[in-house]
Amino acid sequence: MTDFNDLTSEQMEKARACKSTDELVELAESEGIELTAEQLDAIAGGSWISCLNETW
């Protein structure tokens, strides 16, 4: 599991640039970031936008 607070500023910038959930999941995979089922549910449910603004 990845703690989003441990992401680099470059990784956070890339995540903020994602325009879809698919892009965000692809980015995580390409960066070697392991997402939990809960994190994937948040991404699929659209709450990843607030996660980016608050914790990423």
mmCIF entry with sequence, helices, sheets and N, C-alpha, C, O atoms, coordinates in Angstrom:
data_MODEL
# 
_entry.id   MODEL 
# 
_entity.id                         1 
_entity.type                       polymer 
_entity.pdbx_number_of_molecules   1 
# 
_entity_poly.entity_id                      1 
_entity_poly.type                           'polypeptide(L)' 
_entity_poly.nstd_linkage                   no 
_entity_poly.nstd_monomer                   no 
_entity_poly.pdbx_seq_one_letter_code       MTDFNDLTSEQMEKARACKSTDELVELAESEGIELTAEQLDAIAGGSWISCLNETW 
_entity_poly.pdbx_seq_one_letter_code_can   MTDFNDLTSEQMEKARACKSTDELVELAESEGIELTAEQLDAIAGGSWISCLNETW 
_entity_poly.pdbx_strand_id                 A 
# 
loop_
_entity_poly_seq.entity_id 
_entity_poly_seq.num 
_entity_poly_seq.mon_id 
_entity_poly_seq.hetero 
1 1  MET n 
1 2  THR n 
1 3  ASP n 
1 4  PHE n 
1 5  ASN n 
1 6  ASP n 
1 7  LEU n 
1 8  THR n 
1 9  SER n 
1 10 GLU n 
1 11 GLN n 
1 12 MET n 
1 13 GLU n 
1 14 LYS n 
1 15 ALA n 
1 16 ARG n 
1 17 ALA n 
1 18 CYS n 
1 19 LYS n 
1 20 SER n 
1 21 THR n 
1 22 ASP n 
1 23 GLU n 
1 24 LEU n 
1 25 VAL n 
1 26 GLU n 
1 27 LEU n 
1 28 ALA n 
1 29 GLU n 
1 30 SER n 
1 31 GLU n 
1 32 GLY n 
1 33 ILE n 
1 34 GLU n 
1 35 LEU n 
1 36 THR n 
1 37 ALA n 
1 38 GLU n 
1 39 GLN n 
1 40 LEU n 
1 41 ASP n 
1 42 ALA n 
1 43 ILE n 
1 44 ALA n 
1 45 GLY n 
1 46 GLY n 
1 47 SER n 
1 48 TRP n 
1 49 ILE n 
1 50 SER n 
1 51 CYS n 
1 52 LEU n 
1 53 ASN n 
1 54 GLU n 
1 55 THR n 
1 56 TRP n 
# 
_struct_asym.id          A 
_struct_asym.entity_id   1 
# 
loop_
_struct_conf.conf_type_id 
_struct_conf.id 
_struct_conf.pdbx_PDB_helix_id 
_struct_conf.beg_label_comp_id 
_struct_conf.beg_label_asym_id 
_struct_conf.beg_label_seq_id 
_struct_conf.pdbx_beg_PDB_ins_code 
_struct_conf.end_label_comp_id 
_struct_conf.end_label_asym_id 
_struct_conf.end_label_seq_id 
_struct_conf.pdbx_end_PDB_ins_code 
_struct_conf.beg_auth_comp_id 
_struct_conf.beg_auth_asym_id 
_struct_conf.beg_auth_seq_id 
_struct_conf.end_auth_comp_id 
_struct_conf.end_auth_asym_id 
_struct_conf.end_auth_seq_id 
_struct_conf.pdbx_PDB_helix_class 
_struct_conf.details 
_struct_conf.pdbx_PDB_helix_length 
HELX_P HELX_P1 AA1 PHE A 4  ? ASP A 6  ? PHE A 4  ASP A 6  5 ? 3  
HELX_P HELX_P2 AA2 SER A 9  ? ALA A 17 ? SER A 9  ALA A 17 1 ? 9  
HELX_P HELX_P3 AA3 THR A 21 ? SER A 30 ? THR A 21 SER A 30 1 ? 10 
HELX_P HELX_P4 AA4 ALA A 37 ? ALA A 44 ? ALA A 37 ALA A 44 1 ? 8  
HELX_P HELX_P5 AA5 TRP A 48 ? GLU A 54 ? TRP A 48 GLU A 54 1 ? 7  
# 
_struct_conf_type.id          HELX_P 
_struct_conf_type.criteria    ? 
_struct_conf_type.reference   ? 
# 
loop_
_atom_site.group_PDB 
_atom_site.id 
_atom_site.type_symbol 
_atom_site.label_atom_id 
_atom_site.label_alt_id 
_atom_site.label_comp_id 
_atom_site.label_asym_id 
_atom_site.label_entity_id 
_atom_site.label_seq_id 
_atom_site.pdbx_PDB_ins_code 
_atom_site.Cartn_x 
_atom_site.Cartn_y 
_atom_site.Cartn_z 
_atom_site.occupancy 
_atom_site.B_iso_or_equiv 
_atom_site.pdbx_formal_charge 
_atom_site.auth_seq_id 
_atom_site.auth_comp_id 
_atom_site.auth_asym_id 
_atom_site.auth_atom_id 
_atom_site.pdbx_PDB_model_num 
ATOM 1   N N  . MET A 1 1  ? 0.838   -1.176 0.000   1.00 0.00 ? 1  MET A N  1 
ATOM 2   C CA . MET A 1 1  ? 0.000   0.000  0.000   1.00 0.00 ? 1  MET A CA 1 
ATOM 3   C C  . MET A 1 1  ? 0.886   1.243  0.000   1.00 0.00 ? 1  MET A C  1 
ATOM 4   O O  . MET A 1 1  ? 1.927   1.288  0.656   1.00 0.00 ? 1  MET A O  1 
ATOM 5   N N  . THR A 1 2  ? 0.450   2.235  -0.743  1.00 0.00 ? 2  THR A N  1 
ATOM 6   C CA . THR A 1 2  ? 1.189   3.480  -0.822  1.00 0.00 ? 2  THR A CA 1 
ATOM 7   C C  . THR A 1 2  ? 0.492   4.554  0.000   1.00 0.00 ? 2  THR A C  1 
ATOM 8   O O  . THR A 1 2  ? -0.717  4.758  -0.112  1.00 0.00 ? 2  THR A O  1 
ATOM 9   N N  . ASP A 1 3  ? 1.272   5.231  0.821   1.00 0.00 ? 3  ASP A N  1 
ATOM 10  C CA . ASP A 1 3  ? 0.766   6.393  1.534   1.00 0.00 ? 3  ASP A CA 1 
ATOM 11  C C  . ASP A 1 3  ? 0.986   7.574  0.597   1.00 0.00 ? 3  ASP A C  1 
ATOM 12  O O  . ASP A 1 3  ? 2.123   7.890  0.247   1.00 0.00 ? 3  ASP A O  1 
ATOM 13  N N  . PHE A 1 4  ? -0.091  8.221  0.197   1.00 0.00 ? 4  PHE A N  1 
ATOM 14  C CA . PHE A 1 4  ? 0.022   9.287  -0.777  1.00 0.00 ? 4  PHE A CA 1 
ATOM 15  C C  . PHE A 1 4  ? 0.881   10.444 -0.279  1.00 0.00 ? 4  PHE A C  1 
ATOM 16  O O  . PHE A 1 4  ? 1.381   11.228 -1.086  1.00 0.00 ? 4  PHE A O  1 
ATOM 17  N N  . ASN A 1 5  ? 1.060   10.562 1.017   1.00 0.00 ? 5  ASN A N  1 
ATOM 18  C CA . ASN A 1 5  ? 1.924   11.612 1.557   1.00 0.00 ? 5  ASN A CA 1 
ATOM 19  C C  . ASN A 1 5  ? 3.395   11.350 1.245   1.00 0.00 ? 5  ASN A C  1 
ATOM 20  O O  . ASN A 1 5  ? 4.229   12.247 1.375   1.00 0.00 ? 5  ASN A O  1 
ATOM 21  N N  . ASP A 1 6  ? 3.715   10.120 0.832   1.00 0.00 ? 6  ASP A N  1 
ATOM 22  C CA . ASP A 1 6  ? 5.101   9.768  0.517   1.00 0.00 ? 6  ASP A CA 1 
ATOM 23  C C  . ASP A 1 6  ? 5.453   9.989  -0.952  1.00 0.00 ? 6  ASP A C  1 
ATOM 24  O O  . ASP A 1 6  ? 6.590   9.741  -1.354  1.00 0.00 ? 6  ASP A O  1 
ATOM 25  N N  . LEU A 1 7  ? 4.500   10.449 -1.755  1.00 0.00 ? 7  LEU A N  1 
ATOM 26  C CA . LEU A 1 7  ? 4.773   10.685 -3.167  1.00 0.00 ? 7  LEU A CA 1 
ATOM 27  C C  . LEU A 1 7  ? 5.663   11.911 -3.337  1.00 0.00 ? 7  LEU A C  1 
ATOM 28  O O  . LEU A 1 7  ? 5.611   12.856 -2.549  1.00 0.00 ? 7  LEU A O  1 
ATOM 29  N N  . THR A 1 8  ? 6.474   11.870 -4.377  1.00 0.00 ? 8  THR A N  1 
ATOM 30  C CA . THR A 1 8  ? 7.329   13.020 -4.666  1.00 0.00 ? 8  THR A CA 1 
ATOM 31  C C  . THR A 1 8  ? 6.478   14.142 -5.261  1.00 0.00 ? 8  THR A C  1 
ATOM 32  O O  . THR A 1 8  ? 5.352   13.911 -5.701  1.00 0.00 ? 8  THR A O  1 
ATOM 33  N N  . SER A 1 9  ? 7.019   15.341 -5.268  1.00 0.00 ? 9  SER A N  1 
ATOM 34  C CA . SER A 1 9  ? 6.289   16.462 -5.856  1.00 0.00 ? 9  SER A CA 1 
ATOM 35  C C  . SER A 1 9  ? 6.063   16.228 -7.345  1.00 0.00 ? 9  SER A C  1 
ATOM 36  O O  . SER A 1 9  ? 5.042   16.651 -7.888  1.00 0.00 ? 9  SER A O  1 
ATOM 37  N N  . GLU A 1 10 ? 6.997   15.563 -8.006  1.00 0.00 ? 10 GLU A N  1 
ATOM 38  C CA . GLU A 1 10 ? 6.841   15.244 -9.425  1.00 0.00 ? 10 GLU A CA 1 
ATOM 39  C C  . GLU A 1 10 ? 5.689   14.265 -9.631  1.00 0.00 ? 10 GLU A C  1 
ATOM 40  O O  . GLU A 1 10 ? 4.892   14.435 -10.554 1.00 0.00 ? 10 GLU A O  1 
ATOM 41  N N  . GLN A 1 11 ? 5.593   13.249 -8.787  1.00 0.00 ? 11 GLN A N  1 
ATOM 42  C CA . GLN A 1 11 ? 4.503   12.290 -8.889  1.00 0.00 ? 11 GLN A CA 1 
ATOM 43  C C  . GLN A 1 11 ? 3.152   12.962 -8.630  1.00 0.00 ? 11 GLN A C  1 
ATOM 44  O O  . GLN A 1 11 ? 2.167   12.664 -9.306  1.00 0.00 ? 11 GLN A O  1 
ATOM 45  N N  . MET A 1 12 ? 3.110   13.862 -7.659  1.00 0.00 ? 12 MET A N  1 
ATOM 46  C CA . MET A 1 12 ? 1.859   14.567 -7.365  1.00 0.00 ? 12 MET A CA 1 
ATOM 47  C C  . MET A 1 12 ? 1.439   15.438 -8.539  1.00 0.00 ? 12 MET A C  1 
ATOM 48  O O  . MET A 1 12 ? 0.255   15.507 -8.870  1.00 0.00 ? 12 MET A O  1 
ATOM 49  N N  . GLU A 1 13 ? 2.393   16.097 -9.164  1.00 0.00 ? 13 GLU A N  1 
ATOM 50  C CA . GLU A 1 13 ? 2.094   16.943 -10.319 1.00 0.00 ? 13 GLU A CA 1 
ATOM 51  C C  . GLU A 1 13 ? 1.544   16.102 -11.472 1.00 0.00 ? 13 GLU A C  1 
ATOM 52  O O  . GLU A 1 13 ? 0.580   16.490 -12.130 1.00 0.00 ? 13 GLU A O  1 
ATOM 53  N N  . LYS A 1 14 ? 2.165   14.952 -11.706 1.00 0.00 ? 14 LYS A N  1 
ATOM 54  C CA . LYS A 1 14 ? 1.683   14.054 -12.756 1.00 0.00 ? 14 LYS A CA 1 
ATOM 55  C C  . LYS A 1 14 ? 0.264   13.580 -12.449 1.00 0.00 ? 14 LYS A C  1 
ATOM 56  O O  . LYS A 1 14 ? -0.575  13.507 -13.347 1.00 0.00 ? 14 LYS A O  1 
ATOM 57  N N  . ALA A 1 15 ? -0.004  13.260 -11.192 1.00 0.00 ? 15 ALA A N  1 
ATOM 58  C CA . ALA A 1 15 ? -1.341  12.791 -10.807 1.00 0.00 ? 15 ALA A CA 1 
ATOM 59  C C  . ALA A 1 15 ? -2.378  13.884 -11.014 1.00 0.00 ? 15 ALA A C  1 
ATOM 60  O O  . ALA A 1 15 ? -3.483  13.614 -11.485 1.00 0.00 ? 15 ALA A O  1 
ATOM 61  N N  . ARG A 1 16 ? -2.030  15.106 -10.666 1.00 0.00 ? 16 ARG A N  1 
ATOM 62  C CA . ARG A 1 16 ? -2.963  16.231 -10.842 1.00 0.00 ? 16 ARG A CA 1 
ATOM 63  C C  . ARG A 1 16 ? -3.259  16.484 -12.315 1.00 0.00 ? 16 ARG A C  1 
ATOM 64  O O  . ARG A 1 16 ? -4.324  17.002 -12.650 1.00 0.00 ? 16 ARG A O  1 
ATOM 65  N N  . ALA A 1 17 ? -2.334  16.127 -13.194 1.00 0.00 ? 17 ALA A N  1 
ATOM 66  C CA . ALA A 1 17 ? -2.504  16.347 -14.629 1.00 0.00 ? 17 ALA A CA 1 
ATOM 67  C C  . ALA A 1 17 ? -3.400  15.288 -15.278 1.00 0.00 ? 17 ALA A C  1 
ATOM 68  O O  . ALA A 1 17 ? -3.845  15.467 -16.412 1.00 0.00 ? 17 ALA A O  1 
ATOM 69  N N  . CYS A 1 18 ? -3.665  14.198 -14.576 1.00 0.00 ? 18 CYS A N  1 
ATOM 70  C CA . CYS A 1 18 ? -4.512  13.140 -15.142 1.00 0.00 ? 18 CYS A CA 1 
ATOM 71  C C  . CYS A 1 18 ? -5.925  13.664 -15.350 1.00 0.00 ? 18 CYS A C  1 
ATOM 72  O O  . CYS A 1 18 ? -6.496  14.329 -14.486 1.00 0.00 ? 18 CYS A O  1 
ATOM 73  N N  . LYS A 1 19 ? -6.470  13.349 -16.512 1.00 0.00 ? 19 LYS A N  1 
ATOM 74  C CA . LYS A 1 19 ? -7.802  13.823 -16.857 1.00 0.00 ? 19 LYS A CA 1 
ATOM 75  C C  . LYS A 1 19 ? -8.876  12.745 -16.703 1.00 0.00 ? 19 LYS A C  1 
ATOM 76  O O  . LYS A 1 19 ? -10.064 13.015 -16.880 1.00 0.00 ? 19 LYS A O  1 
ATOM 77  N N  . SER A 1 20 ? -8.459  11.547 -16.378 1.00 0.00 ? 20 SER A N  1 
ATOM 78  C CA . SER A 1 20 ? -9.428  10.469 -16.196 1.00 0.00 ? 20 SER A CA 1 
ATOM 79  C C  . SER A 1 20 ? -8.910  9.484  -15.155 1.00 0.00 ? 20 SER A C  1 
ATOM 80  O O  . SER A 1 20 ? -7.731  9.484  -14.802 1.00 0.00 ? 20 SER A O  1 
ATOM 81  N N  . THR A 1 21 ? -9.817  8.654  -14.680 1.00 0.00 ? 21 THR A N  1 
ATOM 82  C CA . THR A 1 21 ? -9.420  7.634  -13.713 1.00 0.00 ? 21 THR A CA 1 
ATOM 83  C C  . THR A 1 21 ? -8.473  6.626  -14.352 1.00 0.00 ? 21 THR A C  1 
ATOM 84  O O  . THR A 1 21 ? -7.550  6.132  -13.703 1.00 0.00 ? 21 THR A O  1 
ATOM 85  N N  . ASP A 1 22 ? -8.707  6.322  -15.630 1.00 0.00 ? 22 ASP A N  1 
ATOM 86  C CA . ASP A 1 22 ? -7.814  5.384  -16.310 1.00 0.00 ? 22 ASP A CA 1 
ATOM 87  C C  . ASP A 1 22 ? -6.387  5.926  -16.372 1.00 0.00 ? 22 ASP A C  1 
ATOM 88  O O  . ASP A 1 22 ? -5.427  5.187  -16.156 1.00 0.00 ? 22 ASP A O  1 
ATOM 89  N N  . GLU A 1 23 ? -6.254  7.216  -16.667 1.00 0.00 ? 23 GLU A N  1 
ATOM 90  C CA . GLU A 1 23 ? -4.919  7.826  -16.701 1.00 0.00 ? 23 GLU A CA 1 
ATOM 91  C C  . GLU A 1 23 ? -4.248  7.746  -15.338 1.00 0.00 ? 23 GLU A C  1 
ATOM 92  O O  . GLU A 1 23 ? -3.051  7.475  -15.242 1.00 0.00 ? 23 GLU A O  1 
ATOM 93  N N  . LEU A 1 24 ? -5.020  7.983  -14.289 1.00 0.00 ? 24 LEU A N  1 
ATOM 94  C CA . LEU A 1 24 ? -4.457  7.953  -12.943 1.00 0.00 ? 24 LEU A CA 1 
ATOM 95  C C  . LEU A 1 24 ? -3.990  6.550  -12.567 1.00 0.00 ? 24 LEU A C  1 
ATOM 96  O O  . LEU A 1 24 ? -2.919  6.391  -11.982 1.00 0.00 ? 24 LEU A O  1 
ATOM 97  N N  . VAL A 1 25 ? -4.773  5.545  -12.894 1.00 0.00 ? 25 VAL A N  1 
ATOM 98  C CA . VAL A 1 25 ? -4.388  4.160  -12.600 1.00 0.00 ? 25 VAL A CA 1 
ATOM 99  C C  . VAL A 1 25 ? -3.159  3.778  -13.421 1.00 0.00 ? 25 VAL A C  1 
ATOM 100 O O  . VAL A 1 25 ? -2.246  3.133  -12.906 1.00 0.00 ? 25 VAL A O  1 
ATOM 101 N N  . GLU A 1 26 ? -3.131  4.172  -14.694 1.00 0.00 ? 26 GLU A N  1 
ATOM 102 C CA . GLU A 1 26 ? -1.962  3.889  -15.533 1.00 0.00 ? 26 GLU A CA 1 
ATOM 103 C C  . GLU A 1 26 ? -0.713  4.563  -14.977 1.00 0.00 ? 26 GLU A C  1 
ATOM 104 O O  . GLU A 1 26 ? 0.368   3.973  -14.976 1.00 0.00 ? 26 GLU A O  1 
ATOM 105 N N  . LEU A 1 27 ? -0.860  5.788  -14.508 1.00 0.00 ? 27 LEU A N  1 
ATOM 106 C CA . LEU A 1 27 ? 0.265   6.497  -13.916 1.00 0.00 ? 27 LEU A CA 1 
ATOM 107 C C  . LEU A 1 27 ? 0.775   5.753  -12.682 1.00 0.00 ? 27 LEU A C  1 
ATOM 108 O O  . LEU A 1 27 ? 1.980   5.559  -12.519 1.00 0.00 ? 27 LEU A O  1 
ATOM 109 N N  . ALA A 1 28 ? -0.134  5.347  -11.833 1.00 0.00 ? 28 ALA A N  1 
ATOM 110 C CA . ALA A 1 28 ? 0.263   4.615  -10.629 1.00 0.00 ? 28 ALA A CA 1 
ATOM 111 C C  . ALA A 1 28 ? 1.040   3.362  -10.994 1.00 0.00 ? 28 ALA A C  1 
ATOM 112 O O  . ALA A 1 28 ? 2.076   3.068  -10.398 1.00 0.00 ? 28 ALA A O  1 
ATOM 113 N N  . GLU A 1 29 ? 0.537   2.628  -11.976 1.00 0.00 ? 29 GLU A N  1 
ATOM 114 C CA . GLU A 1 29 ? 1.222   1.403  -12.397 1.00 0.00 ? 29 GLU A CA 1 
ATOM 115 C C  . GLU A 1 29 ? 2.611   1.713  -12.954 1.00 0.00 ? 29 GLU A C  1 
ATOM 116 O O  . GLU A 1 29 ? 3.578   1.015  -12.646 1.00 0.00 ? 29 GLU A O  1 
ATOM 117 N N  . SER A 1 30 ? 2.707   2.765  -13.778 1.00 0.00 ? 30 SER A N  1 
ATOM 118 C CA . SER A 1 30 ? 3.999   3.085  -14.389 1.00 0.00 ? 30 SER A CA 1 
ATOM 119 C C  . SER A 1 30 ? 5.014   3.598  -13.368 1.00 0.00 ? 30 SER A C  1 
ATOM 120 O O  . SER A 1 30 ? 6.221   3.472  -13.574 1.00 0.00 ? 30 SER A O  1 
ATOM 121 N N  . GLU A 1 31 ? 4.527   4.174  -12.272 1.00 0.00 ? 31 GLU A N  1 
ATOM 122 C CA . GLU A 1 31 ? 5.403   4.677  -11.219 1.00 0.00 ? 31 GLU A CA 1 
ATOM 123 C C  . GLU A 1 31 ? 5.694   3.617  -10.155 1.00 0.00 ? 31 GLU A C  1 
ATOM 124 O O  . GLU A 1 31 ? 6.433   3.874  -9.205  1.00 0.00 ? 31 GLU A O  1 
ATOM 125 N N  . GLY A 1 32 ? 5.111   2.425  -10.318 1.00 0.00 ? 32 GLY A N  1 
ATOM 126 C CA . GLY A 1 32 ? 5.334   1.362  -9.347  1.00 0.00 ? 32 GLY A CA 1 
ATOM 127 C C  . GLY A 1 32 ? 4.584   1.585  -8.043  1.00 0.00 ? 32 GLY A C  1 
ATOM 128 O O  . GLY A 1 32 ? 4.981   1.082  -6.992  1.00 0.00 ? 32 GLY A O  1 
ATOM 129 N N  . ILE A 1 33 ? 3.500   2.340  -8.121  1.00 0.00 ? 33 ILE A N  1 
ATOM 130 C CA . ILE A 1 33 ? 2.700   2.640  -6.937  1.00 0.00 ? 33 ILE A CA 1 
ATOM 131 C C  . ILE A 1 33 ? 1.628   1.571  -6.788  1.00 0.00 ? 33 ILE A C  1 
ATOM 132 O O  . ILE A 1 33 ? 0.821   1.348  -7.690  1.00 0.00 ? 33 ILE A O  1 
ATOM 133 N N  . GLU A 1 34 ? 1.636   0.918  -5.642  1.00 0.00 ? 34 GLU A N  1 
ATOM 134 C CA . GLU A 1 34 ? 0.681   -0.148 -5.365  1.00 0.00 ? 34 GLU A CA 1 
ATOM 135 C C  . GLU A 1 34 ? -0.545  0.455  -4.688  1.00 0.00 ? 34 GLU A C  1 
ATOM 136 O O  . GLU A 1 34 ? -0.450  1.028  -3.603  1.00 0.00 ? 34 GLU A O  1 
ATOM 137 N N  . LEU A 1 35 ? -1.693  0.319  -5.342  1.00 0.00 ? 35 LEU A N  1 
ATOM 138 C CA . LEU A 1 35 ? -2.937  0.876  -4.817  1.00 0.00 ? 35 LEU A CA 1 
ATOM 139 C C  . LEU A 1 35 ? -3.753  -0.213 -4.120  1.00 0.00 ? 35 LEU A C  1 
ATOM 140 O O  . LEU A 1 35 ? -3.837  -1.345 -4.596  1.00 0.00 ? 35 LEU A O  1 
ATOM 141 N N  . THR A 1 36 ? -4.344  0.148  -2.998  1.00 0.00 ? 36 THR A N  1 
ATOM 142 C CA . THR A 1 36 ? -5.205  -0.785 -2.277  1.00 0.00 ? 36 THR A CA 1 
ATOM 143 C C  . THR A 1 36 ? -6.577  -0.809 -2.942  1.00 0.00 ? 36 THR A C  1 
ATOM 144 O O  . THR A 1 36 ? -6.893  0.043  -3.772  1.00 0.00 ? 36 THR A O  1 
ATOM 145 N N  . ALA A 1 37 ? -7.378  -1.785 -2.570  1.00 0.00 ? 37 ALA A N  1 
ATOM 146 C CA . ALA A 1 37 ? -8.743  -1.870 -3.079  1.00 0.00 ? 37 ALA A CA 1 
ATOM 147 C C  . ALA A 1 37 ? -9.523  -0.615 -2.705  1.00 0.00 ? 37 ALA A C  1 
ATOM 148 O O  . ALA A 1 37 ? -10.329 -0.125 -3.496  1.00 0.00 ? 37 ALA A O  1 
ATOM 149 N N  . GLU A 1 38 ? -9.289  -0.095 -1.503  1.00 0.00 ? 38 GLU A N  1 
ATOM 150 C CA . GLU A 1 38 ? -9.969  1.125  -1.056  1.00 0.00 ? 38 GLU A CA 1 
ATOM 151 C C  . GLU A 1 38 ? -9.564  2.329  -1.916  1.00 0.00 ? 38 GLU A C  1 
ATOM 152 O O  . GLU A 1 38 ? -10.405 3.149  -2.284  1.00 0.00 ? 38 GLU A O  1 
ATOM 153 N N  . GLN A 1 39 ? -8.286  2.421  -2.225  1.00 0.00 ? 39 GLN A N  1 
ATOM 154 C CA . GLN A 1 39 ? -7.823  3.521  -3.068  1.00 0.00 ? 39 GLN A CA 1 
ATOM 155 C C  . GLN A 1 39 ? -8.392  3.405  -4.478  1.00 0.00 ? 39 GLN A C  1 
ATOM 156 O O  . GLN A 1 39 ? -8.794  4.407  -5.070  1.00 0.00 ? 39 GLN A O  1 
ATOM 157 N N  . LEU A 1 40 ? -8.428  2.188  -5.018  1.00 0.00 ? 40 LEU A N  1 
ATOM 158 C CA . LEU A 1 40 ? -9.014  1.980  -6.339  1.00 0.00 ? 40 LEU A CA 1 
ATOM 159 C C  . LEU A 1 40 ? -10.507 2.327  -6.346  1.00 0.00 ? 40 LEU A C  1 
ATOM 160 O O  . LEU A 1 40 ? -11.009 2.903  -7.312  1.00 0.00 ? 40 LEU A O  1 
ATOM 161 N N  . ASP A 1 41 ? -11.208 1.975  -5.274  1.00 0.00 ? 41 ASP A N  1 
ATOM 162 C CA . ASP A 1 41 ? -12.628 2.334  -5.168  1.00 0.00 ? 41 ASP A CA 1 
ATOM 163 C C  . ASP A 1 41 ? -12.801 3.847  -5.161  1.00 0.00 ? 41 ASP A C  1 
ATOM 164 O O  . ASP A 1 41 ? -13.721 4.369  -5.791  1.00 0.00 ? 41 ASP A O  1 
ATOM 165 N N  . ALA A 1 42 ? -11.927 4.553  -4.455  1.00 0.00 ? 42 ALA A N  1 
ATOM 166 C CA . ALA A 1 42 ? -12.003 6.015  -4.407  1.00 0.00 ? 42 ALA A CA 1 
ATOM 167 C C  . ALA A 1 42 ? -11.761 6.610  -5.788  1.00 0.00 ? 42 ALA A C  1 
ATOM 168 O O  . ALA A 1 42 ? -12.426 7.566  -6.186  1.00 0.00 ? 42 ALA A O  1 
ATOM 169 N N  . ILE A 1 43 ? -10.814 6.042  -6.511  1.00 0.00 ? 43 ILE A N  1 
ATOM 170 C CA . ILE A 1 43 ? -10.532 6.517  -7.862  1.00 0.00 ? 43 ILE A CA 1 
ATOM 171 C C  . ILE A 1 43 ? -11.726 6.261  -8.765  1.00 0.00 ? 43 ILE A C  1 
ATOM 172 O O  . ILE A 1 43 ? -12.152 7.147  -9.507  1.00 0.00 ? 43 ILE A O  1 
ATOM 173 N N  . ALA A 1 44 ? -12.267 5.052  -8.702  1.00 0.00 ? 44 ALA A N  1 
ATOM 174 C CA . ALA A 1 44 ? -13.411 4.687  -9.542  1.00 0.00 ? 44 ALA A CA 1 
ATOM 175 C C  . ALA A 1 44 ? -14.645 5.521  -9.201  1.00 0.00 ? 44 ALA A C  1 
ATOM 176 O O  . ALA A 1 44 ? -15.455 5.827  -10.076 1.00 0.00 ? 44 ALA A O  1 
ATOM 177 N N  . GLY A 1 45 ? -14.781 5.883  -7.940  1.00 0.00 ? 45 GLY A N  1 
ATOM 178 C CA . GLY A 1 45 ? -15.936 6.662  -7.509  1.00 0.00 ? 45 GLY A CA 1 
ATOM 179 C C  . GLY A 1 45 ? -15.795 8.149  -7.750  1.00 0.00 ? 45 GLY A C  1 
ATOM 180 O O  . GLY A 1 45 ? -16.735 8.906  -7.506  1.00 0.00 ? 45 GLY A O  1 
ATOM 181 N N  . GLY A 1 46 ? -14.640 8.583  -8.224  1.00 0.00 ? 46 GLY A N  1 
ATOM 182 C CA . GLY A 1 46 ? -14.431 9.978  -8.539  1.00 0.00 ? 46 GLY A CA 1 
ATOM 183 C C  . GLY A 1 46 ? -13.900 10.816 -7.401  1.00 0.00 ? 46 GLY A C  1 
ATOM 184 O O  . GLY A 1 46 ? -13.635 12.004 -7.586  1.00 0.00 ? 46 GLY A O  1 
ATOM 185 N N  . SER A 1 47 ? -13.736 10.230 -6.226  1.00 0.00 ? 47 SER A N  1 
ATOM 186 C CA . SER A 1 47 ? -13.252 11.029 -5.107  1.00 0.00 ? 47 SER A CA 1 
ATOM 187 C C  . SER A 1 47 ? -11.747 11.270 -5.177  1.00 0.00 ? 47 SER A C  1 
ATOM 188 O O  . SER A 1 47 ? -11.190 11.941 -4.309  1.00 0.00 ? 47 SER A O  1 
ATOM 189 N N  . TRP A 1 48 ? -11.086 10.735 -6.190  1.00 0.00 ? 48 TRP A N  1 
ATOM 190 C CA . TRP A 1 48 ? -9.651  10.955 -6.341  1.00 0.00 ? 48 TRP A CA 1 
ATOM 191 C C  . TRP A 1 48 ? -9.332  12.423 -6.564  1.00 0.00 ? 48 TRP A C  1 
ATOM 192 O O  . TRP A 1 48 ? -8.230  12.868 -6.243  1.00 0.00 ? 48 TRP A O  1 
ATOM 193 N N  . ILE A 1 49 ? -10.280 13.191 -7.111  1.00 0.00 ? 49 ILE A N  1 
ATOM 194 C CA . ILE A 1 49 ? -10.032 14.607 -7.343  1.00 0.00 ? 49 ILE A CA 1 
ATOM 195 C C  . ILE A 1 49 ? -9.808  15.312 -6.009  1.00 0.00 ? 49 ILE A C  1 
ATOM 196 O O  . ILE A 1 49 ? -8.871  16.099 -5.870  1.00 0.00 ? 49 ILE A O  1 
ATOM 197 N N  . SER A 1 50 ? -10.660 15.035 -5.033  1.00 0.00 ? 50 SER A N  1 
ATOM 198 C CA . SER A 1 50 ? -10.470 15.680 -3.727  1.00 0.00 ? 50 SER A CA 1 
ATOM 199 C C  . SER A 1 50 ? -9.222  15.134 -3.038  1.00 0.00 ? 50 SER A C  1 
ATOM 200 O O  . SER A 1 50 ? -8.560  15.859 -2.294  1.00 0.00 ? 50 SER A O  1 
ATOM 201 N N  . CYS A 1 51 ? -8.895  13.870 -3.275  1.00 0.00 ? 51 CYS A N  1 
ATOM 202 C CA . CYS A 1 51 ? -7.669  13.309 -2.699  1.00 0.00 ? 51 CYS A CA 1 
ATOM 203 C C  . CYS A 1 51 ? -6.451  14.044 -3.222  1.00 0.00 ? 51 CYS A C  1 
ATOM 204 O O  . CYS A 1 51 ? -5.514  14.316 -2.471  1.00 0.00 ? 51 CYS A O  1 
ATOM 205 N N  . LEU A 1 52 ? -6.462  14.363 -4.502  1.00 0.00 ? 52 LEU A N  1 
ATOM 206 C CA . LEU A 1 52 ? -5.330  15.075 -5.084  1.00 0.00 ? 52 LEU A CA 1 
ATOM 207 C C  . LEU A 1 52 ? -5.160  16.442 -4.464  1.00 0.00 ? 52 LEU A C  1 
ATOM 208 O O  . LEU A 1 52 ? -4.040  16.887 -4.216  1.00 0.00 ? 52 LEU A O  1 
ATOM 209 N N  . ASN A 1 53 ? -6.259  17.100 -4.218  1.00 0.00 ? 53 ASN A N  1 
ATOM 210 C CA . ASN A 1 53 ? -6.198  18.449 -3.669  1.00 0.00 ? 53 ASN A CA 1 
ATOM 211 C C  . ASN A 1 53 ? -5.870  18.456 -2.184  1.00 0.00 ? 53 ASN A C  1 
ATOM 212 O O  . ASN A 1 53 ? -5.269  19.412 -1.692  1.00 0.00 ? 53 ASN A O  1 
ATOM 213 N N  . GLU A 1 54 ? -6.253  17.407 -1.460  1.00 0.00 ? 54 GLU A N  1 
ATOM 214 C CA . GLU A 1 54 ? -6.079  17.416 -0.018  1.00 0.00 ? 54 GLU A CA 1 
ATOM 215 C C  . GLU A 1 54 ? -4.851  16.661 0.463   1.00 0.00 ? 54 GLU A C  1 
ATOM 216 O O  . GLU A 1 54 ? -4.142  17.142 1.346   1.00 0.00 ? 54 GLU A O  1 
ATOM 217 N N  . THR A 1 55 ? -4.584  15.472 -0.109  1.00 0.00 ? 55 THR A N  1 
ATOM 218 C CA . THR A 1 55 ? -3.496  14.665 0.432   1.00 0.00 ? 55 THR A CA 1 
ATOM 219 C C  . THR A 1 55 ? -2.347  14.470 -0.528  1.00 0.00 ? 55 THR A C  1 
ATOM 220 O O  . THR A 1 55 ? -1.255  14.114 -0.087  1.00 0.00 ? 55 THR A O  1 
ATOM 221 N N  . TRP A 1 56 ? -2.532  14.682 -1.817  1.00 0.00 ? 56 TRP A N  1 
ATOM 222 C CA . TRP A 1 56 ? -1.435  14.475 -2.752  1.00 0.00 ? 56 TRP A CA 1 
ATOM 223 C C  . TRP A 1 56 ? -0.749  15.750 -2.875  1.00 0.00 ? 56 TRP A C  1 
ATOM 224 O O  . TRP A 1 56 ? 0.230   15.856 -3.614  1.00 0.00 ? 56 TRP A O  1 
# 
